[in-house]
Amino acid sequence: MTSPDLTTDIGGLILKNPVMTASGTFGYAREFELLLPLDCLGGIIVKGLSIRPTHGNPPPRIVETPCGMLNAIGLENVGLEAFIREKLPFLAGLDAPVIANIYGPDIPAYAELAERLNEIDTVAGIEVNISCPNVKKGGVAFGADPVTARQVTEAVRARFERHLMVKLSPNVTDIAQIAQSVAAGGADALSLINTITGMAIDIRSRRPRLANITGGLSGPAIKPVALRMVWQAARAVNLPIIGVGGIMTAEDALEFIIAGASAIQVGTANFINPRCTMQIIGGIENYLRENKIGSVKELVGSIKA
């Protein structure tokens, strides 16, 4: 049998395989260049980007939990100008699509970021973060309300001509309703889920273990929730879905694809095993070969339920 076809189409953006890195867990990619061949990745989603530099929350900002971790980084980043000047030249030289994750405190900020990034051809797409639970402005308010979720999407769509992905929050009552609103706003694809709001307490000091008190829970603990929401979103909209949440192995990735995801993002696993993305790509290919499946596209949404 010839090698299985791993090529994936996520709403007009063609990936060589369905494995991408999740924003905030892979830096600006250069941090991993000595650990794995970056060109093997289906796509690279860089650290969340704002117009001006953001210092984030005070430490402690990361806490390990059973089967996962809590983070309250607060979207620390270098800002748009430094990203263009210092980070993008390296990223532009890679043979993998670069997607900029963006966020802002209001809709005009999202629109300004989209307009500026639209001028840069080496940015293949935008992932709009309307769901981060670690900032006090924007964030959850946009992702939890279908009206504002659509408004943000429309504002970015009006100013960005290439691939537009919107990252959804799990901290909502009805993920299908939010997915439908974002689809109506002009998104090319949806990524879900972002982290689930949680907290941890030091019983000796009786103080929160995060300076921010609450943070975003990620890792294997959230995988069943993410898988369920991907399945629901895939049934609710006719858009490519990118599954995110607790993906550690090829088996995890395959579950998301069978549930309806066209591609996946690897996040927390990058902290544990920096080469896990390569292993997941290889594992998906082996599964297809062993089961005599010619293309990964044949698996998307193939759940028998």
C-alpha positions in Angstrom: 0.0 0.0 0.0 1.2 3.5 -0.8 1.7 6.0 2.0 -1.6 7.3 3.3 -2.6 10.8 2.4 -2.4 13.0 5.5 -3.3 16.2 3.6 -6.0 18.2 5.3 -8.1 21.1 4.1 -9.3 23.4 7.0 -11.5 25.8 5.0 -9.2 26.7 2.2 -5.9 26.4 4.1 -4.2 23.2 3.1 -2.0 21.4 5.7 0.4 18.6 4.9 -1.0 16.7 7.9 -3.7 17.4 10.5 -1.3 18.1 13.5 -0.8 21.7 14.6 0.6 23.3 17.7 -1.8 25.0 20.1 -1.2 28.7 20.9 0.6 29.5 24.1 2.3 26.1 24.3 4.8 26.4 21.5 6.1 29.9 21.9 7.1 31.4 18.5 8.4 28.0 17.3 12.1 28.9 17.5 12.1 27.6 21.1 11.6 24.1 19.7 13.9 24.2 16.6 16.6 22.0 18.3 14.0 19.5 19.5 12.1 18.6 16.3 12.0 19.3 12.6 9.5 22.2 12.5 8.8 21.7 8.8 7.1 18.4 9.6 4.2 20.1 11.4 0.8 20.6 9.7 0.6 24.2 11.1 2.1 26.4 13.8 -0.1 28.6 15.9 2.0 31.1 17.7 1.6 32.6 21.2 -1.4 34.9 21.6 -0.8 38.3 20.1 -2.0 41.8 21.2 -1.4 45.2 19.7 0.9 46.3 22.5 3.2 44.2 24.7 1.4 42.5 27.6 3.2 41.5 30.8 0.6 39.0 31.9 -0.3 38.0 35.4 2.1 37.9 38.4 3.6 34.6 39.4 2.9 31.9 40.4 1.2 31.4 37.0 1.3 27.6 36.4 0.3 24.8 38.8 0.3 21.1 38.0 -3.0 19.2 38.8 -4.0 15.6 38.5 -4.0 14.8 34.8 -3.4 18.3 33.8 -2.2 21.8 34.6 -3.7 25.2 35.5 -2.2 28.3 33.9 -2.9 32.0 34.4 -0.2 33.4 32.2 -2.5 36.3 31.3 -1.5 36.2 27.6 1.9 37.7 28.1 3.4 38.5 24.6 5.8 40.8 22.8 3.1 42.9 21.0 2.5 43.2 17.3 5.5 45.4 16.3 8.0 43.1 18.0 6.3 40.1 16.6 6.7 41.4 13.1 10.2 42.6 13.6 11.7 39.8 15.8 9.7 36.7 15.4 8.2 36.6 12.0 11.4 36.4 9.9 12.2 33.0 11.5 8.6 31.8 11.2 8.5 32.9 7.5 11.3 30.6 6.7 9.5 27.4 7.8 7.7 25.0 5.5 4.6 25.1 7.6 1.7 27.5 7.6 2.0 30.1 10.4 -1.3 31.2 12.1 -1.4 34.2 14.4 -3.6 33.8 17.5 -5.0 37.3 18.3 -6.9 38.8 21.2 -8.0 42.3 22.4 -10.0 44.1 25.1 -12.6 45.3 22.6 -13.7 44.7 19.0 -11.7 47.6 17.5 -8.5 46.1 18.9 -9.3 42.7 17.1 -10.1 44.6 13.9 -6.8 46.6 14.0 -4.8 43.4 14.6 -6.5 41.7 11.7 -5.9 44.7 9.4 -2.2 44.8 10.2 -1.7 41.1 9.8 -3.6 41.1 6.5 -0.7 43.1 5.1 1.8 40.3 5.9 1.6 37.5 3.3 3.7 35.1 5.5 0.9 34.9 8.0 -1.3 32.2 6.5 -4.2 32.7 8.8 -5.6 34.1 12.1 -7.0 32.2 15.1 -9.3 34.6 17.0 -9.2 34.0 20.7 -12.6 35.0 22.1 -12.3 32.5 24.9 -9.4 33.1 27.2 -10.5 33.0 30.9 -7.3 34.7 32.2 -7.9 38.4 31.3 -10.3 40.8 32.9 -11.3 42.5 29.7 -12.9 40.8 26.7 -12.1 37.1 26.7 -14.9 35.2 28.3 -17.5 37.9 27.6 -16.9 37.6 23.9 -16.8 33.8 23.8 -19.8 33.2 26.1 -22.3 35.4 24.2 -23.4 34.4 20.7 -24.0 38.0 19.7 -20.6 39.4 20.6 -18.9 36.2 19.3 -20.4 36.9 15.9 -19.6 40.7 16.1 -15.9 39.9 16.8 -15.8 37.4 13.9 -17.4 39.8 11.5 -15.0 42.6 12.5 -12.0 40.4 11.8 -13.5 38.9 8.6 -14.0 42.4 7.2 -10.3 43.2 7.5 -8.6 39.8 6.9 -8.7 38.1 3.5 -7.0 34.8 4.3 -7.9 31.9 6.6 -10.0 32.8 9.7 -10.3 30.4 12.5 -12.1 31.2 15.7 -11.3 29.5 19.0 -14.3 28.7 21.2 -14.6 28.6 24.9 -15.9 25.6 26.8 -17.2 27.8 29.6 -20.7 28.1 27.9 -24.1 26.5 28.2 -24.5 25.7 24.5 -21.4 25.2 22.3 -23.5 24.6 19.2 -25.2 28.0 19.5 -21.8 29.8 19.7 -20.5 27.7 16.8 -23.4 28.7 14.7 -23.0 32.4 15.5 -19.3 32.4 14.7 -20.0 30.5 11.4 -22.6 33.1 10.5 -20.0 35.8 11.2 -17.7 34.5 8.4 -15.3 32.1 10.1 -13.5 29.5 7.8 -13.0 27.0 10.6 -13.5 26.6 14.4 -11.0 25.4 17.0 -12.2 24.1 20.3 -11.8 23.9 23.1 -9.9 26.5 25.1 -9.1 25.8 28.7 -11.8 25.3 31.4 -11.8 27.7 34.3 -10.5 26.1 37.5 -8.5 26.7 40.7 -6.3 25.1 43.2 -5.6 25.8 46.9 -2.6 25.3 49.1 -4.1 23.7 52.2 -1.1 24.7 54.4 -1.3 28.4 53.7 -5.0 28.3 52.7 -4.2 30.5 49.8 -4.9 30.0 46.1 -1.9 28.3 44.3 -2.2 30.8 41.5 -1.7 34.5 42.1 -4.6 35.1 39.8 -6.7 32.8 42.0 -8.3 31.0 38.9 -6.7 29.8 35.7 -7.3 27.7 32.7 -7.3 23.9 33.1 -5.7 21.9 30.3 -4.3 18.5 29.7 -5.8 15.0 29.7 -8.4 15.9 32.4 -10.3 18.0 29.9 -10.2 15.6 26.9 -13.6 14.0 27.4 -15.2 17.5 27.6 -13.3 18.7 24.5 -14.2 15.5 22.5 -17.9 15.9 23.3 -17.9 19.6 22.3 -16.1 18.9 19.0 -18.7 16.2 18.2 -21.5 18.7 19.0 -19.9 21.5 17.0 -19.3 19.3 14.0 -23.0 18.4 14.0 -24.1 22.0 14.3 -22.1 23.7 11.5 -20.8 22.9 8.1 -17.3 24.2 8.8 -14.0 22.3 9.4 -13.4 21.7 13.1 -10.0 21.7 14.8 -10.0 19.6 18.0 -8.0 20.8 21.0 -7.9 19.6 24.6 -5.8 16.9 26.3 -4.4 15.4 23.1 -1.3 13.5 24.2 -1.1 10.6 21.7 -2.0 9.5 18.2 -4.9 7.6 19.7 -6.2 10.8 21.3 -5.9 12.7 18.0 -7.7 9.9 16.1 -10.6 10.1 18.6 -11.1 13.8 17.7 -10.9 13.1 14.0 -13.5 10.3 14.2 -15.7 12.6 16.2 -15.6 15.2 13.4 -12.4 17.2 13.6 -10.5 17.8 10.3 -7.4 18.6 12.3 -6.1 18.8 15.8 -3.9 21.0 18.0 -1.4 19.7 20.6 -1.0 21.9 23.6 0.0 20.8 27.1 1.7 17.7 25.8 4.4 19.9 24.4 5.6 20.7 27.9 5.8 17.0 28.8 7.3 15.7 25.5 8.5 18.3 23.1 8.6 15.8 20.3 5.1 14.5 20.8 3.7 16.2 17.6 6.1 14.1 15.5 5.0 11.0 17.3 1.3 11.8 16.8 1.8 12.4 13.1 3.6 9.1 12.8 0.9 7.3 14.8 -1.9 8.6 12.6 0.0 7.5 9.5 0.5 4.0 11.0 -3.1 3.7 11.9 -4.2 4.6 8.4 -1.8 2.1 6.9 -2.7 -0.7 9.3 -6.4 -0.2 8.6 -5.9 0.2 4.9 -7.4 3.7 4.9 -6.1 5.8 2.0 -6.7 9.3 3.4 -7.2 10.8 6.8 -10.2 12.6 5.3 -12.0 9.3 5.2 -11.9 9.2 9.0 -13.3 12.7 9.7 -16.7 12.3 11.4 -16.8 8.6 10.8 -18.1 7.9 14.3 -20.7 5.2 14.4 -23.3 6.6 16.8 
